[in-house]
Amino acid sequence: MQRDSRERIGIAVMLALAIGLAIAWSNPVARFKADLRADAKGFAFSLEYAARQLENVRH
């Protein structure tokens, strides 16, 4: 049972790496720009969320 789950995890990791390499190989600049935009938007959202939570705590 544990061996099956380890094999599945190993296959999933290898598949994820293969897909990541295929995406990076196909258009690395566009992918890098998209990652930067997503990170910036996620960071801004995190700051907004934290500010709202602090306001809720104060009141």
Number of C-alpha atoms within 10 A of each C-alpha: 5 7 8 9 10 11 11 12 12 12 12 12 12 12 12 12 12 12 12 12 12 12 13 14 11 11 10 13 11 12 14 12 11 12 12 12 12 12 12 12 12 12 12 12 12 12 12 12 12 12 12 11 11 11 10 9 8 6 5
